[in-house]
Amino acid sequence: MARLSLTFLHLALYQVLFVGLELRTDERRSSSTIAAAEETPNPYNVLGVRRTASLKDIKRAYKALAREWHPDKNDDPDAENKFVAISKAYEILSDEKKRRQYDDHGYVDDRQQAQQHHNPFQGFNGFSNGFNFKFDFSGGGHRRQQNKNSPRIKYHMFHDTVLPESRKKVYMFLVTGQMCFHCYRVEGIWEENVHELQKDGVGIGTVYGDHDRQLVRALGVNSYPSIVGVLDETIYHFGSQTVIDINSLKAFAMNMFPTTTIEKVDDDNYKSFLAGYSDNRPRTLLFSRKASPSLLYLMTAYEFRDKMAFGFASFKSQVNTMRRHYDVDSTCLMVFKEDTEQYTARLESAMLQRDSMRDIIIVNQYLYAPRLTSQQVFDDLCPVSPSKRTRRICVILFTQKGKHDDFRRTFSQVAINTSFFPEGSKFMYVFEETQTAFTNNIGIDFEQEKIPVALVWRRTKYKLNFDWLPGGWKLDDKDDNERRLGNYLLELSNFIIELSKTRQIETLRDENEPHWLVLLINSVWLNFKSYLNSAVQYVVSGRWDEVTMVICVFIAYVVTMAVMMTGYLSPKNKSAPEQSRMNEPPRRQHISVYSLNPESNDTLILTAPPGKMTLLIIVDEASKNELFVEAQNAIKYQINRMQGWQFSFLQVDQYSFWYEQLTNQRPGTLDVNNVIGNILAINAHRKYYCLYDAQTQMSAYRAAHKNVQVNPESVGFSDSDSGSDEETGRVSVRNLYAPLSMWMDRLYDGSISRINVNEWPTFDS
């Protein structure tokens, strides 16, 4: 009996000692986690790659950015900091463990990785004196094993990470405690379903109430187990439903969103919805057989609500006119910009997953000619390019509110089709009234029949070279404006002329940011509530000495706020522009395409220099524009590596004899319809080409995918009916280049057969 009592006494002593150590360790680990999260910038944004990028793509992006921002080669004063950020991002994404940690938790903590396997009580898992008691010292007391899909949330992490991120996404937490037998059943259900919620983008976590009373009070939880949600810094409670399953959890998450997050669209209002881009946001429209949008679409719409307007068209509503107009057979997602008659991008049902939806929105988050509303928009659309060889030219139209609507309309029409402008040309406009400092610094002068257009090259963050478009932007003269702008940009790209003016600029004002007085009042109110709650808790617990300290701190805070208010209300000099994070390089959406004709044959083919490749699309007058769009969409993720390529087209209905000479056919025997859509990858100097036979490639692609069945319900969308081009046997231009991306990969691998030629054809008919 004495031995048994002594054994339990030892166990109690070990437990008390460990709990004390754990509380101190948790505090250090929590502060370390918060510091690591604050110190880790988004490595994907830094390198300008997607989350699904391969290691090869990451290496390619790193090498390009490292060359551009190396301090020895770049005179930008911020080059060293950016080079360090690029190296750190590559270090994270090139290491599989660090990349997984960042994807799971949003930060990488090297100190935590070095300490995570250390256990000071590793030797006290049992006793050999006839007893075999085992205790879990890895989580504290009698805590159950932590679910890796539902990480532990503590107060500091909730306050510093969850609340700010809740402005973009929903969080859901399970609050549980020890000695709670009902918690075991709920924890099992929770672990079974959290993975489905995470696939839709919901943030998941577990709160252990016995170890974090402060967080339990902040969440307003009075009993265990409880499920709470957080959206836009507001707490929601799941309630006391007896049924807890994936459907009820998803319904709980969806009910948190404002009803205005997604607009219901049908035949009566779709034109006004698509034409509402004057708010500076493109339109995203989802067609679905469901009666209401899924949680995945709601999450995506809420995250990007400041960038895009989102609509939902259910097949159960009156949408037949829309479906005919946009050729919609089944669930799909479309993105529209200024051209409401033609979608910019489209995702079919099989591709409606979280990553692909986010990718298509990020690529198309700006209009063809958006308004400059902040420094962030300016950095994204007109990035810094110190090197003259790789400079980006930005075209900025200066306008006034309530005026110049017709000027902006023609400016947008020109910006929609930039295929015939040099690569990298970006269009945007600015309001004189909202960006006064910027427009005054540039120096503008409005006239009755024309308004100024500046062509800008940003050499550093706050230094730019620019010049004015001769003749300005004329009213209702789209063709002349387009011709003059195209010629001017072409001369700039060929370094025939230079931008003669130089300016130092300040940070652009954020037009969407609340007034500083509103922000100050909100900050004072939130801090006042926090101090008041702390004081009440101390009074209730009878800790009068600490109450005195809290009151003193509160008085000091009020005095500080009064001094700050006095400073804000008095005139002061503007502070130097703040250094902002390095932004993701904008993704190229347009390519320059040149016509192969008697005038351009020498430049494109006959005298092409070594190493120059030409991608030649065979078109006719009717299909030319549509084939350009489809080909560009098919290879948009490969354009960045196609340095040294030039893109052209041959109008075969006009120059069929050129194609007949190339393919050794008798004159007049070519069936034009059989070759429209074909693509030739031409190495003119080495006298060979590779042929993409569009109809043959499409037939093989359809045969390979004939029996593939996709269950859209697994990604948050459901279709009970099936309808596709494959069923009707119709090959349309819309899917003619579905296999082109794979063909381009094989072309780079050298596995595509080459067709040699003795001499290139001429245009002597």
Secondary structure as the mmCIF struct_conf table of DSSP 4:
data_model
#
loop_
_struct_conf.conf_type_id
_struct_conf.id
_struct_conf.beg_label_comp_id
_struct_conf.beg_label_asym_id
_struct_conf.beg_label_seq_id
_struct_conf.end_label_comp_id
_struct_conf.end_label_asym_id
_struct_conf.end_label_seq_id
HELX_RH_AL_P HELX_RH_AL_P1 ALA A 2 GLU A 39
HELX_RH_AL_P HELX_RH_AL_P2 PRO A 43 LEU A 47
TURN_TY1_P TURN_TY1_P1 GLY A 48 GLY A 48
TURN_TY1_P TURN_TY1_P2 ARG A 51 THR A 52
HELX_RH_AL_P HELX_RH_AL_P3 LEU A 55 TRP A 69
TURN_TY1_P TURN_TY1_P3 PRO A 71 LYS A 73
TURN_TY1_P TURN_TY1_P4 PRO A 77 ASP A 78
HELX_RH_AL_P HELX_RH_AL_P4 ALA A 79 LEU A 93
TURN_TY1_P TURN_TY1_P5 SER A 94 SER A 94
BEND BEND1 ASP A 95 ASP A 95
HELX_RH_AL_P HELX_RH_AL_P5 GLU A 96 HIS A 105
BEND BEND2 GLY A 106 GLY A 106
HELX_RH_AL_P HELX_RH_AL_P6 ASP A 110 GLN A 115
TURN_TY1_P TURN_TY1_P6 GLN A 116 HIS A 117
TURN_TY1_P TURN_TY1_P7 PRO A 120 GLY A 123
BEND BEND3 ASN A 125 ASN A 125
BEND BEND4 SER A 128 GLY A 130
BEND BEND5 SER A 138 GLY A 140
TURN_TY1_P TURN_TY1_P8 GLY A 141 HIS A 142
HELX_LH_PP_P HELX_LH_PP_P1 ARG A 143 ASN A 147
TURN_TY1_P TURN_TY1_P9 LYS A 148 ASN A 149
BEND BEND6 SER A 150 SER A 150
STRN STRN1 ARG A 152 ARG A 152
HELX_RH_AL_P HELX_RH_AL_P7 TYR A 155 MET A 157
HELX_RH_PI_P HELX_RH_PI_P1 PHE A 158 VAL A 162
HELX_RH_AL_P HELX_RH_AL_P8 LEU A 163 GLU A 165
TURN_TY1_P TURN_TY1_P10 SER A 166 LYS A 168
BEND BEND7 LYS A 169 LYS A 169
STRN STRN2 TYR A 171 THR A 176
TURN_TY1_P TURN_TY1_P11 GLN A 178 MET A 179
HELX_RH_AL_P HELX_RH_AL_P9 PHE A 181 LYS A 199
TURN_TY1_P TURN_TY1_P12 ASP A 200 GLY A 201
STRN STRN3 GLY A 203 TYR A 208
HELX_RH_3T_P HELX_RH_3T_P1 GLY A 209 HIS A 211
HELX_RH_AL_P HELX_RH_AL_P10 ARG A 213 LEU A 219
TURN_TY1_P TURN_TY1_P13 GLY A 220 GLY A 220
BEND BEND8 SER A 223 PRO A 225
STRN STRN4 SER A 226 LEU A 231
TURN_TY1_P TURN_TY1_P14 ASP A 232 GLU A 233
STRN STRN5 THR A 234 HIS A 237
BEND BEND9 THR A 242 THR A 242
BEND BEND10 ASP A 245 ASP A 245
HELX_RH_AL_P HELX_RH_AL_P11 ILE A 246 ASN A 255
TURN_TY1_P TURN_TY1_P15 MET A 256 MET A 256
BEND BEND11 PHE A 257 PHE A 257
TURN_TY1_P TURN_TY1_P16 THR A 259 THR A 260
BEND BEND12 THR A 261 ILE A 262
STRN STRN6 GLU A 263 LYS A 264
TURN_TY1_P TURN_TY1_P17 ASP A 267 ASN A 269
HELX_RH_AL_P HELX_RH_AL_P12 TYR A 270 LEU A 274
TURN_TY1_P TURN_TY1_P18 ALA A 275 ALA A 275
HELX_RH_3T_P HELX_RH_3T_P2 TYR A 277 ASP A 279
BEND BEND13 ASN A 280 ASN A 280
STRN STRN7 ARG A 283 SER A 288
BEND BEND14 ARG A 289 SER A 292
HELX_RH_AL_P HELX_RH_AL_P13 LEU A 295 GLU A 303
TURN_TY1_P TURN_TY1_P19 PHE A 304 LYS A 307
STRN STRN8 ALA A 309 SER A 314
TURN_TY1_P TURN_TY1_P20 PHE A 315 LYS A 316
BEND BEND15 SER A 317 GLN A 318
HELX_RH_AL_P HELX_RH_AL_P14 ASN A 320 TYR A 326
TURN_TY1_P TURN_TY1_P21 ASP A 327 ASP A 327
BEND BEND16 SER A 330 THR A 331
STRN STRN9 CYS A 332 PHE A 336
BEND BEND17 GLU A 338 GLU A 338
TURN_TY1_P TURN_TY1_P22 THR A 340 GLU A 341
BEND BEND18 GLN A 342 GLN A 342
BEND BEND19 THR A 344 THR A 344
STRN STRN10 ALA A 345 GLU A 348
HELX_RH_3T_P HELX_RH_3T_P3 SER A 349 MET A 351
BEND BEND20 GLN A 353 GLN A 353
HELX_RH_AL_P HELX_RH_AL_P15 ARG A 354 VAL A 363
TURN_TY1_P TURN_TY1_P23 ASN A 364 ASN A 364
BEND BEND21 TYR A 366 TYR A 366
BEND BEND22 TYR A 368 ALA A 369
STRN STRN11 ARG A 371 ARG A 371
BEND BEND23 SER A 374 SER A 374
HELX_RH_AL_P HELX_RH_AL_P16 GLN A 375 LEU A 381
BEND BEND24 CYS A 382 CYS A 382
BEND BEND25 LYS A 388 LYS A 388
TURN_TY1_P TURN_TY1_P24 ARG A 389 THR A 390
STRN STRN12 CYS A 394 THR A 399
TURN_TY1_P TURN_TY1_P25 LYS A 401 GLY A 402
BEND BEND26 LYS A 403 LYS A 403
HELX_RH_AL_P HELX_RH_AL_P17 ASP A 405 ILE A 416
TURN_TY1_P TURN_TY1_P26 SER A 419 PHE A 420
BEND BEND27 PHE A 421 PHE A 421
HELX_LH_PP_P HELX_LH_PP_P2 PRO A 422 PRO A 422
TURN_TY1_P TURN_TY1_P27 GLU A 423 GLY A 424
STRN STRN13 LYS A 426 PHE A 431
TURN_TY1_P TURN_TY1_P28 GLU A 432 THR A 434
BEND BEND28 GLN A 435 GLN A 435
HELX_RH_AL_P HELX_RH_AL_P18 THR A 436 ILE A 442
BEND BEND29 GLN A 448 GLU A 449
STRN STRN14 LYS A 450 ILE A 451
STRN STRN15 VAL A 453 ARG A 458
BEND BEND30 ARG A 459 TYR A 462
STRN STRN16 LYS A 463 TRP A 468
HELX_LH_PP_P HELX_LH_PP_P3 LEU A 469 LEU A 469
TURN_TY1_P TURN_TY1_P29 PRO A 470 GLY A 471
STRN STRN17 TRP A 473 LYS A 474
TURN_TY1_P TURN_TY1_P30 LEU A 475 ASP A 476
HELX_RH_AL_P HELX_RH_AL_P19 LYS A 478 SER A 493
TURN_TY1_P TURN_TY1_P31 ASN A 494 PHE A 495
BEND BEND31 ILE A 496 ILE A 497
STRN STRN18 LYS A 501 GLN A 504
HELX_LH_PP_P HELX_LH_PP_P4 THR A 507 ARG A 509
TURN_TY1_P TURN_TY1_P32 GLU A 511 ASN A 512
BEND BEND32 GLU A 513 GLU A 513
HELX_LH_PP_P HELX_LH_PP_P5 PRO A 514 HIS A 515
HELX_RH_AL_P HELX_RH_AL_P20 TRP A 516 SER A 541
TURN_TY1_P TURN_TY1_P33 GLY A 542 GLY A 542
HELX_RH_AL_P HELX_RH_AL_P21 TRP A 544 LEU A 569
BEND BEND33 SER A 570 SER A 570
HELX_LH_PP_P HELX_LH_PP_P6 ASN A 573 ARG A 588
STRN STRN19 VAL A 593 SER A 595
BEND BEND34 ASN A 597 ASN A 597
TURN_TY1_P TURN_TY1_P34 PRO A 598 SER A 600
HELX_RH_AL_P HELX_RH_AL_P22 ASN A 601 ASN A 601
HELX_RH_PI_P HELX_RH_PI_P2 ASP A 602 LEU A 606
TURN_TY1_P TURN_TY1_P35 THR A 607 THR A 607
HELX_LH_PP_P HELX_LH_PP_P7 ALA A 608 PRO A 609
TURN_TY1_P TURN_TY1_P36 PRO A 610 GLY A 611
STRN STRN20 MET A 613 VAL A 619
TURN_TY1_P TURN_TY1_P37 GLU A 621 SER A 623
HELX_RH_AL_P HELX_RH_AL_P23 LYS A 624 ALA A 634
TURN_TY1_P TURN_TY1_P38 ILE A 635 GLN A 638
HELX_RH_3T_P HELX_RH_3T_P4 ILE A 639 ARG A 641
TURN_TY1_P TURN_TY1_P39 GLN A 643 GLY A 644
STRN STRN21 TRP A 645 GLN A 651
TURN_TY1_P TURN_TY1_P40 VAL A 652 GLN A 654
HELX_RH_AL_P HELX_RH_AL_P24 SER A 656 LEU A 662
TURN_TY1_P TURN_TY1_P41 THR A 663 ASN A 664
HELX_LH_PP_P HELX_LH_PP_P8 GLN A 665 ARG A 666
TURN_TY1_P TURN_TY1_P42 PRO A 667 GLY A 668
HELX_RH_AL_P HELX_RH_AL_P25 VAL A 672 VAL A 675
TURN_TY1_P TURN_TY1_P43 ILE A 676 GLY A 677
STRN STRN22 ILE A 679 ASN A 683
TURN_TY1_P TURN_TY1_P44 ALA A 684 LYS A 687
STRN STRN23 TYR A 688 TYR A 692
HELX_RH_AL_P HELX_RH_AL_P26 ALA A 694 ALA A 704
TURN_TY1_P TURN_TY1_P45 HIS A 705 ASN A 707
HELX_RH_3T_P HELX_RH_3T_P5 PRO A 712 VAL A 715
TURN_TY1_P TURN_TY1_P46 GLY A 716 GLY A 716
BEND BEND35 SER A 720 ASP A 721
HELX_RH_AL_P HELX_RH_AL_P27 ASP A 725 THR A 728
TURN_TY1_P TURN_TY1_P47 GLY A 729 GLY A 729
HELX_RH_3T_P HELX_RH_3T_P6 VAL A 733 ASN A 735
TURN_TY1_P TURN_TY1_P48 LEU A 736 PRO A 739
HELX_RH_AL_P HELX_RH_AL_P28 LEU A 740 ASP A 749
TURN_TY1_P TURN_TY1_P49 GLY A 750 GLY A 750
BEND BEND36 ILE A 752 ILE A 752
HELX_LH_PP_P HELX_LH_PP_P9 SER A 753 ARG A 754
STRN STRN24 ILE A 755 ASN A 756
BEND BEND37 ASN A 758 GLU A 759
BEND BEND38 PHE A 763 PHE A 763
#
